[in-house]
């Protein structure tokens, strides 16, 4: 679905669940309330597939405001100081953005869902407590300047799972010496899934549901017969030449996700009851 601004990802999932009559549902990667764009919602037994979707690269269109930072690293936060003059060129901004490409350690925002001493980081930050978050390794696959008007920076970026685009905006401001915060964010893609193919939240219905295979085009697939399908439904391994993570397909539908090794495929996630 195409999440609108102004609601949390959890609220969006709740509305999807209500529109579909109440089945279990869950999303595969949080979008902040001010952000819009692609939110993949898995329904019913397909919620078991979340980890195979949420680790895919994510592409965003983002906007950052130079001149000051905020405590949340985005437009929803409180400025950390008065605005400062911005005297940088588009070339300097493009170079600073390009310097983020590749693997790196990123310091998560204080207002994030990371756990600190058993509590969510954002809860500690809201109480004014110091939030010592350890940097985590992330990867920026692609990043490029789209537009620069002297204070507002528009850029596109494709990142690994777990990367905070608002932290990139914060770090951009630090590298330019101006401070910065994220003002807009739209998720355009998760792997090969595109927001152009998503439905608006108010158009969600049973007709909008897609088969599980639609969200797993990156997986190797193996077609199995009825005897193997019965074994898989009962959690038993079957013979197969594939290695690594494999989607097991029976009669055109995804039956399970298995792990192949040494001539056997062991089911890890099964979508059908025995």
N, C-alpha and C positions, 0 to 999 in steps of 0.2 A: 504494500500500500504506500501511498504518498502522504506522509505525515504532515499535517499543517503546523504552523507555529502556534505557540500558546498552550500546548498540552504536553504532558510527559509521555514518554514511551509506554509507561505502565498504564496511563489513562487510555492511550490508543488501543492497547491490547484489550483492556476491559471493554471498550466500545465494540471491538471486533467480536469478542466473545458474546456480548449481548446481541449483536446483529445476527449471529449464527445460532442462537438458541442455547448458549451456555457451555459449549464443550471446553475442555482444557485448551489453553493457548499460551504462547510465549513468543517473545521477539528474539532476534539473533544479534542484537547490538544496539545499545542505547543511543538515542538522539536527545540532546538537551531540549528543554521546552522551547527555547527560541529558535531551534534548528528545524529545518524541513527536509523532506526528501524520503528516500527509499527506506522503508522499515519492513523487513521480512518477518511475517508472523506465521508461526507453525501451529497447526491445530490438531487436536486429538493425539493419536499415537505418534504423529509426525513430530511432536515436540521433542521426541528422543533424538532427532537429527540435528539439534541445535549446534552441537560442537563441530559438525561437519560443514556448517554454513558460516558460523561466526568467525572462523579463522581465515576467511578469504580476504584478499586485499579490498580496500574500500576507497572509492574515488569521491572527492568533494569539490564543490565550488565554494570558496571562502572569501570573506572580506574582513580586513583588519583596519583599525583606526590607529594611526601613529600619533604620538603626542603625550599619551599618558597610559599607565597600566592600571588594572583594577585587581581587587583581591580575589576575584574568581577567574581572572584572565579573559573575561568576556564582558559583553555589554550589560549583563544583569548585575554586575558587581559594583562596589564602591571604589571610586578613584583612589589610588595610593598617593596622590599628590596633585598639585595644580598642573594644568597643561604646560608643555614646554614648546618652544618654537620648533617647527620641523623644516629643516633645510637639507634635504637629501635629494638626490637625483633618481630618476627611474632606473638608470643603470646600476646605481648602488643598491637599490631595492632588489632588482633582479639578481644581482650577484649574491646578496645576502640570502635570498630565497634558495638559490641554487646550492649554496653551501650546506643546506640541510639534507641534500640527497644522500642516500645510503644508510647504513646501519649506524646507530648512535645510542647513547644513553640519554634518556629524557626524564626530567623531573616532573612527575605528575602534578596537576594543580592541587592546591590545598583543598579546594572545594571539589572533591571527587569521591567516587565510591570505594576507593582503596581502603583496606582495613589497616588500622593503627591500634595496637594494643586491644584488639577485639572489637573496636568501634569503627564505624564509617568515618573517613577523614572529614567529610563535609559537616558532620555533627560536631566534631571537635572544633572545626574552624568557625562555625556559627556561634560557639560559646567563647570565641576569642582565644582559644588555647593554641599553642604552637603545634604545628603538624609536621613532624620530621619524616618526610616521605623519601624513601631511597629511590634513586634513579633506576629506570628499567630500560632494557634494550628494546628498541623499536627500529623499524625500517621505513624510510621514505623512498618509495619506488620511483615516483616522478613528482616534480614540483616546478611550476612555471608562473611567472607574472602574467596576468591577463590585462590589468589596467592600473594606472597610478595617476592620481590627480593632485598630488602634493601632500595629502594627509591620508587619504583612503587608498588602501591597497587591495586589489582583487587578484586572487590567484587560484590556480587549480592544483590539487595535490592528491596523489594516490599513496596510501599508507598501509602498513601492516596492522593487524588486529592489535588493540591495546594502545594505539597511538592517539594522543590528544591533540587535535588541531588547534585548540585554544592555547595549548602550551607552545605550539609552533609560533602562534601570533605573539605570545609573550616573549619568546626567545628572539623573534625577529626584531622586536622593539629594543631588546637588550643589545643585539649586535649592531643595530643602527644608532644606538645611544639616544633614542627618543622615547622609549617606552611604547607599548602598544597593547591593544586588546582586541579580541575577536568581536565583530559586530554582526556578522551574518554567516550562516553555514547551511549548505544544502548538500545532502548526500545523493550523488548521482548514480552510483553503482556499488554493488557488492559482488566481487568476482565478475561473472558475465551477466548478472541480473541488473537491468537498467530501470531507472525511475520512469523513463518514458513508457514502460510497459506496465507501470503500477496503476492501481485504481485509487481514486480519492477516498478518504475515510468515510464520507457520507454515502459512497456507492458500494460499500462492502456488503456482499450477500453470498449465498451459497454458490452463485454462478461465478464468483470471482476466485473461488478456490482452484488451485492447480495441483496436479499430482506431485508426490514427493520427488520424483525424478527431475522435475523442472528446476529444483533448487540445488541439484547435485551434478551439473554437467561436467565438473572437473574430476569426477570419480571414474575409475575404470569399472566397467560393467561385465557381468557374466550371467548368461541365461542358463537357468537350471530347469530340470524336469520335475514332474510331480513327486517322484520318490525322494529326490533331494530336498524338494520344498517341504515335504513332511518332516524330514530329519531336521531341517533348519528351524521349523516352527517349534520343535521340541528341544532346540538348543544344541543339537548334535552337529559335529563337523562333517563336511562332505569333501569329496575329492575335487581338486581344482588346480590348475597350473598357475593361477595368478599369484602375485606377491603384493604384500602391503594391503592398503584399504581398498575393498572391492564392494561395489553395489551388486547384490544378488537379485536378479530379475526373474519373475515367474509369470508367464502369460502376459507379458508386456507391462507389468506393474512391479514397483520396487517391493520386494519382500523383506529384505534385511540388508544390513551392512556387516560385512565380514572382514576378517584379517587372514590373508593368505600367506602360507609359509610351508615349505617342505612338502608340497603336493597336497596340502589340505587347506580348506577354508573354514575357519571357526567363526560362527556368528557372534557379533558383538551387540548389535541392536536389531531386534526383530519387530516388524510392524504388524504382524498378524498373530492372532491367538492360535494355539494348536487346534 
